[in-house]
Amino acid sequence: MTAPEFSWPKKTRELQTVQMDSTRWNGFPFRDDDIVIATWPKSGTTWMQQIVGQLVFRGAEGISLDRVSPWLECTLPLYPPGVVQALEAQTHRRFIKTHLPLDALVFSPRAKYIYVARDGRDAAWSTYNHGVSMKPEIRAAIRASAAQAAPALAWADAVEFFRFWLENGTAIFGDFWSHQQQWWDARGLPNLLLVHYNNLKSDLPGEMHRIAKFLGIEIEAEHWALLLEHCTFDYMKKNGSALVPITEGFFQRGAEDFIHKGTNGRWRELLAQEDIEKYERLASERLTPDCARWLATGQ
């Protein structure tokens, strides 16, 4: 019996912004068991890194995610020089972070990919909190570096920021809608698992089992309680400085700001009905119906 043939995604463009350089993936030496965690920013990236890290390291404490699981295409001075060399030196199963859209990413049949999605309104709200929590000098530097690519970022309040986000997209990460649609369209690939933030919130044990099965990781039953505890928001909030120590240099209260609330629906009480309708209209125009439904609900 012959194995089915798949049309593997092909990189068709480079994406180079004030924070990302997709060329860093060109020629990357993949291993057969590599794991790539892909997201639109503020969609559950660190949460998924923690879940995968706990599965890989069998519930170990004190895993520094920003060192063990680097953001490969990041051009900010977040990681020490030679991130590819550092990854090549790792002897454990590697799991790497990316925010790239599928058409700007080198996709390897040798690796396994997990894409985490979140309703754009929740992602935008989290992005606003992310931005206003940064140290003033960091926020000013990002604002200045993005100024040539988009109108000045609006930080006055969350509603103003959401309207800016909806109107302008982002100069840093590309187009939100095509990002979601591209990964959704690839959902039939055997080495891609789609995960939704809503489902992590509503059924963390079930989603962790699904992720472990996809990665081919077997965990003894007696260890699941520890792994589950280490992947709860309360644990991550309490241990944020150890999990993402790099945040201490970027946020006013370090990891306490970076791992903020992890909640959904904060926009419901503040957005005008016309704002909600505009978002939903754009979703229906830019996404296929099945992708729009999944993005909004996780179903």
Backbone bond lengths (Angstrom), bond angles and torsions (degrees), N, CA, C in turn:
res aa  C-N    CA-C-N  psi(-1)  N-CA   C-N-CA  omega(-1)  CA-C   N-CA-C  phi
1 M - - - 1.472 - - 1.526 108.86 -
2 T 1.311 116.72 124.22 1.464 119.82 -178.25 1.514 110.61 -82.89
3 A 1.335 114.95 146.67 1.459 120.21 178.79 1.523 109.63 -71.57
4 P 1.329 117.53 144.40 1.463 119.74 179.41 1.526 110.98 -64.81
5 E 1.314 115.46 147.71 1.449 120.50 178.17 1.517 109.44 -96.90
6 F 1.315 115.46 141.01 1.456 120.67 -179.19 1.517 109.42 -121.89
7 S 1.310 114.11 148.69 1.460 119.84 174.49 1.519 106.81 -89.08
8 W 1.328 115.82 96.49 1.447 120.17 -175.82 1.533 110.84 -70.86
9 P 1.311 118.01 140.72 1.467 120.58 178.64 1.525 111.34 -57.54
10 K 1.317 115.42 141.43 1.455 121.84 178.67 1.534 109.28 -116.09
11 K 1.300 115.19 137.09 1.457 119.72 175.55 1.525 108.87 -70.87
12 T 1.337 116.45 127.65 1.457 120.34 -176.88 1.523 113.72 -117.70
13 R 1.327 117.20 -5.36 1.463 119.38 -179.04 1.518 109.56 -160.45
14 E 1.322 114.82 164.04 1.458 121.08 172.13 1.524 108.70 -103.29
15 L 1.302 116.64 146.69 1.457 122.54 176.30 1.524 107.93 -122.56
16 Q 1.316 115.60 110.52 1.456 121.61 -178.27 1.518 108.61 -125.64
17 T 1.334 116.00 113.01 1.452 122.45 -177.54 1.522 108.50 -128.21
18 V 1.332 115.25 -169.91 1.465 119.51 -178.43 1.523 112.36 -68.57
19 Q 1.342 117.35 -15.38 1.460 119.65 -179.76 1.523 114.02 -122.25
20 M 1.321 118.07 -13.07 1.459 119.22 -172.40 1.526 111.94 -135.49
21 D 1.337 114.51 147.91 1.453 121.86 175.01 1.518 107.78 -139.69
22 S 1.328 115.46 103.09 1.464 119.90 -175.09 1.522 113.25 -66.12
23 T 1.323 117.96 -17.58 1.472 119.56 -179.09 1.520 111.68 -65.83
24 R 1.333 117.95 -15.85 1.459 119.97 179.35 1.531 112.47 -65.79
25 W 1.338 116.60 -17.50 1.464 120.35 177.58 1.528 111.71 -87.19
26 N 1.321 117.42 -15.17 1.456 120.20 -176.72 1.528 110.06 -65.46
27 G 1.311 115.90 123.38 1.458 120.10 -179.53 1.513 114.40 77.03
28 F 1.333 117.80 10.34 1.472 119.27 -179.55 1.533 109.93 -61.67
29 P 1.339 117.63 130.23 1.471 120.85 -177.11 1.534 112.07 -81.35
30 F 1.327 115.50 90.36 1.456 120.67 -179.33 1.529 111.48 -69.08
31 R 1.325 114.86 152.23 1.455 122.79 169.46 1.523 108.92 -110.75
32 D 1.322 115.17 161.26 1.459 119.26 -175.66 1.527 113.49 -63.22
33 D 1.318 118.29 -26.77 1.461 119.33 -176.28 1.528 112.96 -108.34
34 D 1.331 118.37 15.51 1.459 120.96 179.12 1.529 111.20 -61.12
35 I 1.322 115.06 149.49 1.467 122.58 176.77 1.524 107.13 -123.52
36 V 1.329 116.56 128.58 1.457 121.42 176.76 1.524 108.06 -114.19
37 I 1.326 116.09 122.73 1.461 122.03 178.67 1.517 107.56 -101.38
38 A 1.331 116.02 113.16 1.461 121.84 -175.31 1.526 110.01 -113.67
39 T 1.329 115.89 136.92 1.463 120.78 178.97 1.516 110.02 -153.80
40 W 1.324 115.24 159.64 1.454 120.74 157.45 1.534 104.67 -78.24
41 P 1.343 118.89 140.20 1.468 120.56 -175.48 1.528 112.97 -53.39
42 K 1.316 115.13 145.92 1.458 125.01 178.54 1.528 112.15 64.14
43 S 1.316 115.11 36.00 1.463 120.99 178.59 1.525 112.77 -116.26
44 G 1.325 117.33 11.94 1.455 120.54 -179.46 1.512 113.34 110.03
45 T 1.332 116.71 23.91 1.468 120.79 -177.11 1.518 111.93 -61.33
46 T 1.328 116.76 -55.60 1.464 120.81 -177.23 1.521 111.05 -63.49
47 W 1.307 116.29 -36.26 1.469 120.61 177.25 1.526 110.01 -60.55
48 M 1.344 116.76 -46.30 1.457 118.84 179.80 1.530 111.23 -68.27
49 Q 1.321 117.47 -36.06 1.467 119.41 175.77 1.527 110.24 -60.46
50 Q 1.322 116.65 -40.82 1.460 119.86 179.12 1.522 111.02 -66.27
51 I 1.331 117.63 -42.08 1.464 120.70 178.73 1.522 110.60 -60.69
52 V 1.335 116.14 -49.75 1.464 119.62 -179.26 1.522 110.46 -64.86
53 G 1.334 116.86 -41.17 1.460 120.43 179.15 1.516 112.05 -61.12
54 Q 1.324 117.15 -40.02 1.459 120.27 178.71 1.528 111.37 -67.78
55 L 1.331 116.71 -36.34 1.461 119.63 176.47 1.523 111.24 -67.64
56 V 1.321 116.25 -42.53 1.466 120.55 -178.45 1.520 111.39 -68.40
57 F 1.337 116.60 -43.20 1.467 121.37 -174.33 1.525 113.20 -99.11
58 R 1.335 116.12 11.05 1.474 121.10 172.33 1.532 112.70 56.01
59 G 1.344 115.64 47.04 1.455 119.79 173.38 1.506 115.71 80.45
60 A 1.308 118.80 17.84 1.471 121.63 -178.32 1.526 111.07 -65.24
61 E 1.309 115.60 148.55 1.463 122.34 176.32 1.525 109.67 -88.54
62 G 1.340 114.66 157.32 1.456 120.64 168.15 1.515 115.65 68.98
63 I 1.336 118.49 29.37 1.462 120.81 177.25 1.526 108.69 -80.38
64 S 1.322 117.39 118.20 1.463 122.39 179.35 1.525 108.71 -81.24
65 L 1.323 116.43 103.09 1.455 120.76 -173.48 1.519 112.66 -66.10
66 D 1.333 117.75 -35.02 1.463 118.18 -177.27 1.520 112.72 -72.80
67 R 1.318 117.87 -14.38 1.465 121.24 175.18 1.532 111.21 -99.07
68 V 1.314 116.45 -43.75 1.467 120.79 -177.45 1.528 111.13 -74.16
69 S 1.333 116.49 -34.37 1.464 121.62 -175.93 1.525 109.94 -126.55
70 P 1.331 117.78 74.41 1.465 120.74 -172.58 1.526 113.26 -73.17
71 W 1.318 114.34 158.19 1.469 123.85 173.40 1.518 105.71 -88.02
72 L 1.323 116.63 98.44 1.460 121.52 -164.90 1.522 113.40 -63.22
73 E 1.341 117.90 -41.17 1.461 119.21 -174.69 1.527 113.78 -87.36
74 C 1.324 117.54 3.00 1.462 120.55 -176.73 1.528 111.08 -67.47
75 T 1.340 116.53 132.41 1.463 121.49 179.85 1.526 112.33 -102.44
76 L 1.325 117.62 -4.36 1.463 120.14 175.72 1.529 108.93 -72.75
77 P 1.328 118.07 156.36 1.468 120.35 -179.14 1.527 112.39 -76.28
78 L 1.337 115.20 53.95 1.465 119.90 -177.30 1.517 112.40 -86.87
79 Y 1.314 115.80 -31.22 1.447 120.40 -174.25 1.515 110.13 -120.21
80 P 1.311 117.07 154.05 1.456 119.74 178.61 1.528 110.68 -65.02
81 P 1.321 117.97 157.79 1.474 120.54 178.70 1.525 110.64 -57.55
82 G 1.320 114.58 150.49 1.465 118.89 176.48 1.509 113.37 79.19
83 V 1.356 117.80 44.18 1.457 119.43 -178.25 1.529 111.33 -63.92
84 V 1.327 118.21 -35.89 1.464 120.03 178.42 1.517 110.46 -65.89
85 Q 1.316 116.70 -42.37 1.463 120.76 177.65 1.533 110.74 -62.65
86 A 1.336 115.45 -38.22 1.465 119.16 178.04 1.530 110.56 -64.39
87 L 1.314 116.91 -39.60 1.459 119.92 177.34 1.521 111.53 -67.11
88 E 1.324 116.61 -38.01 1.464 119.58 178.43 1.523 111.53 -64.81
89 A 1.325 117.07 -27.18 1.463 120.77 -179.60 1.529 112.34 -80.27
90 Q 1.329 117.65 -13.72 1.458 119.88 -179.07 1.530 110.24 -70.32
91 T 1.309 115.62 135.87 1.464 120.38 -179.84 1.525 112.35 -104.45
92 H 1.330 117.62 -13.32 1.461 121.02 176.84 1.531 108.98 -84.11
93 R 1.302 116.33 174.46 1.463 119.87 176.53 1.528 108.64 -66.41
94 R 1.301 116.55 125.56 1.467 120.30 -172.49 1.532 111.05 -86.31
95 F 1.337 115.45 144.06 1.466 120.64 172.66 1.528 107.44 -137.72
96 I 1.328 114.48 122.59 1.455 122.90 -167.34 1.527 109.08 -119.59
97 K 1.304 115.89 143.41 1.464 122.64 -177.46 1.523 111.14 -97.92
98 T 1.346 115.80 141.38 1.462 120.42 171.67 1.517 110.03 -145.65
99 H 1.335 115.07 147.99 1.462 121.53 171.91 1.525 110.80 -112.85
100 L 1.317 117.80 13.51 1.456 120.91 -175.39 1.533 112.02 -77.11
101 P 1.331 116.49 146.25 1.470 119.08 168.99 1.515 108.83 -68.78
102 L 1.310 115.91 160.05 1.459 120.00 -173.33 1.524 112.27 -63.15
103 D 1.331 118.20 -33.49 1.457 119.25 -176.67 1.526 113.65 -77.01
104 A 1.341 117.17 -5.77 1.465 120.66 176.79 1.522 111.76 -113.55
105 L 1.320 116.61 10.02 1.462 121.56 -176.36 1.523 110.56 -114.74
106 V 1.321 116.80 137.31 1.467 120.67 170.93 1.529 107.18 -71.46
107 F 1.321 116.38 118.60 1.465 121.69 -176.74 1.522 108.99 -105.85
108 S 1.325 116.17 122.75 1.454 120.85 -176.61 1.521 111.50 -108.90
109 P 1.328 118.97 128.19 1.472 121.20 173.22 1.529 112.42 -62.46
110 R 1.335 117.98 -15.16 1.463 121.58 -177.75 1.528 112.02 -79.69
111 A 1.327 116.63 -23.47 1.466 120.98 -174.70 1.522 110.75 -97.94
112 K 1.331 115.65 168.41 1.459 121.64 171.63 1.527 107.80 -113.89
113 Y 1.328 114.98 139.23 1.458 121.64 -174.70 1.521 110.23 -118.52
114 I 1.324 115.32 135.74 1.464 121.61 173.87 1.518 107.01 -120.90
115 Y 1.315 116.62 120.73 1.465 121.22 177.38 1.517 109.04 -108.61
116 V 1.332 116.27 126.19 1.461 121.93 -179.82 1.521 108.71 -109.30
117 A 1.324 116.45 127.06 1.462 122.05 -179.75 1.525 110.39 -115.03
118 R 1.334 114.70 157.24 1.462 121.48 178.82 1.525 107.99 -151.14
119 D 1.301 116.99 143.26 1.461 120.96 176.28 1.528 109.41 -47.73
120 G 1.330 116.71 132.52 1.455 120.85 -175.68 1.510 113.79 -58.99
121 R 1.330 117.94 -31.23 1.462 120.34 178.67 1.522 110.98 -66.69
122 D 1.325 116.28 -39.34 1.466 119.40 177.17 1.524 110.97 -70.20
123 A 1.340 116.73 -40.23 1.460 120.03 178.68 1.519 111.12 -63.67
124 A 1.337 116.92 -41.25 1.465 120.62 179.04 1.526 110.81 -65.20
125 W 1.321 116.95 -41.30 1.476 120.61 179.25 1.526 110.67 -62.04
126 S 1.327 115.29 -42.49 1.459 119.80 178.68 1.522 111.00 -67.12
127 T 1.338 116.43 -35.47 1.464 120.11 177.46 1.519 110.82 -63.99
128 Y 1.320 116.46 -39.68 1.468 120.17 177.96 1.530 110.35 -60.71
129 N 1.324 116.92 -48.93 1.471 119.90 179.07 1.524 110.97 -61.94
130 H 1.321 116.42 -36.90 1.456 122.54 176.60 1.525 109.75 -59.30
131 G 1.333 116.02 -46.28 1.460 120.54 -176.30 1.515 113.57 -68.99
132 V 1.333 117.02 -46.46 1.461 119.10 -175.81 1.527 111.87 -73.04
133 S 1.324 117.14 -14.68 1.466 120.49 178.74 1.515 112.93 -87.63
134 M 1.340 117.02 -10.89 1.461 119.85 179.51 1.521 111.08 -68.44
135 K 1.303 114.87 155.21 1.454 119.10 173.47 1.520 108.89 -61.55
136 P 1.326 118.23 142.65 1.476 120.72 -175.16 1.518 113.72 -52.99
137 E 1.326 117.74 -39.67 1.457 119.45 -177.77 1.530 111.71 -69.43
138 I 1.349 117.47 -31.80 1.462 120.87 177.62 1.520 110.10 -70.40
139 R 1.329 115.73 -44.56 1.462 119.80 179.75 1.530 110.59 -63.48
140 A 1.316 116.56 -39.68 1.466 120.36 178.84 1.518 111.09 -63.69
141 A 1.326 116.93 -39.39 1.459 120.60 -179.89 1.525 111.02 -66.26
142 I 1.337 116.83 -41.46 1.458 119.88 178.55 1.519 110.96 -67.18
143 R 1.342 115.95 -40.88 1.458 119.92 178.29 1.531 110.61 -60.35
144 A 1.321 116.17 -43.50 1.464 120.60 -178.22 1.521 111.34 -67.42
145 S 1.326 116.73 -40.79 1.458 119.89 -176.89 1.523 112.07 -71.15
146 A 1.339 116.79 -26.14 1.462 120.23 -179.74 1.519 112.84 -91.96
147 A 1.318 117.67 -6.80 1.461 121.44 -171.61 1.519 113.04 -60.38
148 Q 1.324 117.89 -34.25 1.456 120.20 -177.95 1.520 112.50 -75.94
149 A 1.314 117.09 -18.88 1.456 120.31 -175.83 1.526 113.48 -98.00
150 A 1.333 116.99 -19.24 1.462 119.78 -177.15 1.518 109.02 -158.05
151 P 1.339 116.53 163.60 1.462 119.42 174.41 1.523 110.10 -58.83
152 A 1.319 115.47 160.44 1.464 120.15 -177.88 1.524 110.78 -55.70
153 L 1.317 116.39 133.81 1.452 120.89 177.98 1.520 110.34 -59.51
154 A 1.309 116.35 137.87 1.458 121.92 -178.18 1.526 109.56 -99.45
155 W 1.326 116.31 114.36 1.463 120.04 -175.55 1.527 112.97 -115.86
156 A 1.329 119.17 7.77 1.462 120.53 -172.72 1.524 112.16 -57.27
157 D 1.307 117.25 -47.26 1.464 121.18 174.98 1.523 108.13 -155.42
158 A 1.323 115.83 172.53 1.460 120.09 -173.17 1.524 112.21 -64.86
159 V 1.331 117.04 -36.81 1.463 120.06 -179.30 1.524 110.26 -66.79
160 E 1.323 117.14 -44.74 1.460 120.22 178.19 1.515 110.38 -61.37
161 F 1.326 116.68 -42.74 1.462 119.64 178.99 1.519 110.60 -62.91
162 F 1.336 118.01 -42.42 1.461 120.47 179.64 1.519 110.82 -60.48
163 R 1.317 117.27 -42.98 1.459 120.24 179.72 1.523 111.08 -64.45
164 F 1.329 116.05 -39.32 1.475 119.74 175.13 1.526 109.85 -62.18
165 W 1.316 116.26 -46.89 1.473 121.73 -178.72 1.516 110.75 -60.00
166 L 1.316 116.53 -42.27 1.455 120.37 -177.67 1.526 111.59 -70.00
167 E 1.313 116.07 -34.59 1.462 120.28 -177.55 1.521 112.61 -80.38
168 N 1.324 116.34 -38.01 1.464 120.61 -171.45 1.522 114.65 -109.09
169 G 1.341 116.90 -8.42 1.459 117.27 -172.18 1.522 108.14 64.93
170 T 1.279 117.29 -135.84 1.458 120.12 176.76 1.502 109.81 -145.58
171 A 1.308 115.91 139.65 1.462 120.98 178.04 1.517 111.17 -79.35
172 I 1.325 116.25 -10.69 1.459 120.04 -172.20 1.523 112.11 -95.54
173 F 1.325 117.75 -41.94 1.463 120.30 -171.11 1.527 113.84 -114.33
174 G 1.313 118.98 3.39 1.448 120.59 179.03 1.516 112.17 88.94
175 D 1.323 117.02 -155.10 1.456 122.67 -174.37 1.529 111.43 -91.96
176 F 1.322 116.14 123.83 1.461 121.60 -177.75 1.518 111.84 -61.32
177 W 1.323 117.16 -45.83 1.460 120.89 -172.34 1.523 112.00 -66.42
178 S 1.331 116.71 -47.74 1.471 118.52 -179.01 1.523 111.12 -66.15
179 H 1.341 116.81 -30.83 1.469 121.36 176.59 1.526 109.70 -57.09
180 Q 1.344 116.51 -48.93 1.459 121.08 -179.16 1.534 111.08 -66.20
181 Q 1.331 115.70 -46.24 1.458 119.93 -174.42 1.529 111.85 -64.35
182 Q 1.339 116.13 -41.12 1.467 119.12 -178.79 1.520 111.67 -60.65
183 W 1.319 116.97 -46.66 1.465 119.24 -178.91 1.529 110.84 -70.26
184 W 1.324 116.92 -35.42 1.462 119.75 176.59 1.523 110.68 -62.52
185 D 1.319 117.06 -43.11 1.459 120.98 -178.15 1.536 112.24 -63.39
186 A 1.334 117.08 -23.16 1.472 121.51 -178.49 1.521 112.45 -91.86
187 R 1.329 117.47 9.56 1.473 120.94 -170.51 1.521 113.85 -63.81
188 G 1.335 118.09 -17.25 1.458 120.19 179.55 1.513 114.15 -81.52
189 L 1.320 118.01 -5.74 1.459 120.29 -179.97 1.528 110.34 -67.72
190 P 1.329 117.96 141.95 1.466 120.25 -176.20 1.520 114.14 -71.23
191 N 1.326 117.69 -16.93 1.470 120.32 -177.75 1.524 112.09 -110.86
192 L 1.342 116.72 24.16 1.466 121.69 177.87 1.514 110.09 -127.29
193 L 1.326 115.82 128.85 1.461 122.19 175.99 1.524 108.65 -118.52
194 L 1.329 117.16 127.03 1.454 121.70 175.48 1.526 109.09 -94.96
195 V 1.319 115.57 132.45 1.465 122.55 179.40 1.520 107.54 -129.19
196 H 1.322 116.65 141.90 1.467 120.27 179.40 1.523 110.07 -114.73
197 Y 1.320 114.97 140.00 1.467 121.99 -179.42 1.533 110.91 -54.85
198 N 1.336 117.24 -41.71 1.465 120.42 -179.34 1.520 111.59 -57.06
199 N 1.324 116.48 -40.06 1.458 120.23 -177.42 1.517 112.19 -74.19
200 L 1.338 116.93 -31.26 1.460 119.53 172.62 1.523 110.15 -63.81
201 K 1.329 116.11 -37.46 1.467 120.25 179.71 1.526 111.74 -69.96
202 S 1.331 116.33 -40.56 1.463 119.56 -172.52 1.520 113.49 -86.83
203 D 1.335 117.45 -26.99 1.476 120.20 -176.23 1.525 109.76 -148.65
204 L 1.303 116.73 68.24 1.461 120.23 -179.21 1.529 112.29 -60.42
205 P 1.333 120.41 -45.38 1.472 119.14 179.02 1.530 112.34 -58.91
206 G 1.336 116.56 -44.52 1.444 119.72 -179.14 1.521 112.70 -63.89
207 E 1.324 116.23 -41.74 1.456 120.31 179.65 1.529 111.22 -68.62
208 M 1.333 117.37 -37.42 1.463 119.79 177.81 1.527 111.10 -64.63
209 H 1.324 116.95 -39.18 1.468 119.75 176.36 1.529 110.28 -64.21
210 R 1.328 116.94 -40.90 1.460 121.13 179.56 1.527 110.92 -63.86
211 I 1.324 116.68 -41.47 1.462 121.37 179.05 1.528 110.67 -66.41
212 A 1.329 115.87 -44.07 1.468 120.03 179.57 1.530 110.69 -61.16
213 K 1.321 116.77 -42.20 1.469 120.28 179.03 1.522 110.50 -63.05
214 F 1.332 116.95 -43.07 1.462 121.16 179.39 1.527 111.34 -61.08
215 L 1.328 116.08 -38.35 1.467 120.69 -178.67 1.522 112.73 -83.77
216 G 1.324 117.34 -5.54 1.459 120.07 -179.33 1.513 112.92 71.11
217 I 1.336 116.57 31.29 1.461 121.53 -178.91 1.523 109.21 -106.18
218 E 1.307 116.54 122.63 1.454 121.28 177.55 1.525 109.45 -102.99
219 I 1.313 115.87 127.34 1.462 121.90 179.65 1.523 108.24 -117.89
220 E 1.328 116.29 131.11 1.456 120.39 179.02 1.528 109.74 -60.63
221 A 1.324 115.95 143.28 1.459 121.86 -174.94 1.518 112.20 -55.62
222 E 1.329 116.75 -36.72 1.468 119.31 -176.97 1.528 112.89 -70.23
223 H 1.330 117.68 -13.26 1.456 120.56 -179.43 1.526 113.49 -96.72
224 W 1.338 117.16 -10.36 1.455 119.73 -174.74 1.523 112.74 -64.26
225 A 1.315 117.88 -36.81 1.464 120.03 -178.57 1.523 111.00 -60.97
226 L 1.338 117.27 -40.55 1.454 121.40 178.92 1.525 110.93 -66.96
227 L 1.327 116.39 -45.54 1.463 119.74 179.14 1.522 111.11 -61.12
228 L 1.311 115.94 -43.68 1.459 120.07 179.92 1.525 111.26 -61.91
229 E 1.334 116.77 -44.24 1.470 120.15 178.36 1.525 111.12 -59.04
230 H 1.330 116.78 -41.83 1.460 120.81 -177.56 1.524 113.05 -69.80
231 C 1.326 116.93 -13.28 1.466 120.60 -179.26 1.525 112.61 -106.19
232 T 1.327 117.27 6.18 1.461 119.86 175.76 1.519 109.66 -78.62
233 F 1.321 115.41 155.54 1.464 119.98 -179.84 1.529 110.76 -63.13
234 D 1.330 116.89 -38.70 1.466 120.21 -179.21 1.526 111.00 -60.78
235 Y 1.336 116.81 -43.09 1.464 119.65 179.02 1.517 110.57 -65.23
236 M 1.324 116.90 -44.45 1.463 120.20 -177.80 1.530 110.74 -65.78
237 K 1.314 117.49 -38.34 1.462 121.08 178.13 1.531 110.26 -64.64
238 K 1.309 116.75 -43.67 1.462 121.83 -178.58 1.515 111.93 -66.92
239 N 1.340 116.95 -33.34 1.460 121.40 -174.97 1.532 112.82 -111.15
240 G 1.320 115.87 23.02 1.450 120.59 -174.29 1.517 114.69 -58.77
241 S 1.318 117.10 -38.18 1.466 119.93 -177.94 1.519 112.17 -64.15
242 A 1.323 117.06 -30.24 1.467 120.62 177.34 1.527 111.10 -81.72
243 L 1.331 116.53 -34.99 1.458 120.00 -177.28 1.526 111.87 -74.56
244 V 1.325 116.85 -41.74 1.479 121.10 -178.31 1.531 109.36 -133.11
245 P 1.321 117.49 67.42 1.468 120.84 -176.97 1.519 113.48 -61.12
246 I 1.304 118.08 -23.09 1.450 121.05 -177.71 1.526 112.12 -64.08
247 T 1.330 116.38 -21.58 1.461 120.16 -177.71 1.525 112.48 -67.66
248 E 1.320 117.20 -19.77 1.466 119.84 -178.58 1.529 112.11 -59.82
249 G 1.331 116.61 -29.23 1.452 119.39 -179.22 1.512 114.55 -87.97
250 F 1.330 117.51 -7.45 1.456 120.37 -173.74 1.520 114.48 -115.96
251 F 1.329 117.66 -24.47 1.452 120.14 -174.95 1.524 110.98 -117.32
252 Q 1.313 114.85 149.31 1.459 120.22 -174.72 1.527 111.71 -59.33
253 R 1.315 116.69 -38.06 1.466 120.73 177.95 1.528 111.27 -116.53
254 G 1.321 115.75 26.33 1.448 120.77 176.16 1.508 113.35 60.17
255 A 1.320 116.44 -136.48 1.463 121.80 -175.95 1.520 112.58 -63.66
256 E 1.334 117.13 -23.54 1.468 119.97 178.11 1.524 110.84 -61.91
257 D 1.328 116.51 -34.48 1.464 120.34 175.90 1.521 111.26 -80.71
258 F 1.333 117.09 -38.47 1.463 120.93 -176.38 1.523 110.68 -65.35
259 I 1.324 117.19 -47.65 1.466 121.35 174.34 1.524 105.84 -94.00
260 H 1.332 116.22 90.60 1.461 121.16 -165.00 1.532 112.15 -86.50
261 K 1.327 117.34 -86.99 1.461 120.35 -178.17 1.525 113.52 -122.29
262 G 1.334 116.19 -32.87 1.459 119.41 179.83 1.510 114.30 68.86
263 T 1.337 117.11 21.68 1.461 120.61 -177.55 1.526 110.91 -102.29
264 N 1.320 115.45 160.45 1.457 122.72 176.15 1.521 110.35 -111.97
265 G 1.322 115.89 162.20 1.457 121.32 171.04 1.505 116.56 79.57
266 R 1.340 118.01 9.42 1.467 119.03 179.88 1.523 111.77 -64.12
267 W 1.326 117.26 -21.29 1.454 122.15 -179.09 1.524 112.94 -74.95
268 R 1.315 117.91 -20.28 1.465 120.66 -172.26 1.523 113.00 -60.87
269 E 1.324 117.61 -36.93 1.460 120.88 -175.93 1.524 112.66 -85.43
270 L 1.333 118.20 -10.23 1.459 120.77 -173.49 1.527 114.35 -114.67
271 L 1.313 117.15 -32.00 1.459 118.99 -178.72 1.527 111.12 -75.55
272 A 1.336 115.32 141.23 1.451 120.36 173.48 1.525 109.08 -71.42
273 Q 1.306 116.59 156.33 1.456 120.37 179.88 1.516 111.46 -58.00
274 E 1.321 117.04 -35.39 1.461 119.78 179.69 1.528 111.55 -66.86
275 D 1.340 117.56 -31.23 1.464 120.64 175.71 1.527 110.52 -66.78
276 I 1.316 115.93 -44.35 1.463 120.78 179.86 1.526 110.15 -63.91
277 E 1.321 115.96 -43.15 1.459 119.70 179.99 1.522 111.42 -65.30
278 K 1.324 117.53 -36.55 1.462 120.00 178.43 1.522 110.57 -65.34
279 Y 1.329 116.77 -43.58 1.466 120.11 177.38 1.529 110.09 -59.71
280 E 1.323 117.16 -47.44 1.459 120.32 -177.24 1.522 111.62 -67.48
281 R 1.324 117.12 -32.92 1.460 119.76 176.29 1.526 110.80 -66.47
282 L 1.320 116.46 -43.53 1.461 119.88 177.50 1.522 111.24 -63.17
283 A 1.329 116.51 -39.67 1.464 120.05 178.50 1.528 110.65 -61.34
284 S 1.325 116.88 -41.71 1.466 119.97 -179.49 1.516 111.70 -70.76
285 E 1.334 116.91 -28.78 1.463 120.48 180.00 1.523 112.46 -80.96
286 R 1.322 116.85 -35.39 1.465 121.30 -171.40 1.527 113.62 -97.84
287 L 1.332 117.13 -16.32 1.462 120.86 -176.80 1.514 110.53 -120.83
288 T 1.325 116.50 152.72 1.454 119.44 170.24 1.528 108.50 -68.67
289 P 1.327 118.89 155.18 1.469 120.46 -176.75 1.529 113.99 -55.95
290 D 1.340 116.94 -39.94 1.464 118.70 -178.63 1.526 111.14 -69.41
291 C 1.328 117.27 -37.80 1.463 120.07 177.28 1.522 110.94 -67.57
292 A 1.331 117.38 -42.00 1.468 121.01 179.49 1.524 110.86 -61.48
293 R 1.337 116.30 -42.21 1.468 120.26 179.41 1.524 110.33 -64.49
294 W 1.340 117.10 -44.31 1.460 120.55 -179.98 1.524 111.06 -63.89
295 L 1.334 117.03 -43.34 1.459 120.13 -178.96 1.518 111.39 -62.04
296 A 1.326 117.04 -38.03 1.472 121.22 -177.50 1.524 113.11 -77.96
297 T 1.333 117.13 -30.85 1.461 119.73 -170.43 1.527 115.32 -123.72
298 G 1.333 116.58 -25.37 1.462 119.58 -173.08 1.512 112.61 88.26
299 Q 1.328 118.18 -0.03 1.466 122.14 -178.66 1.517 111.11 -91.90
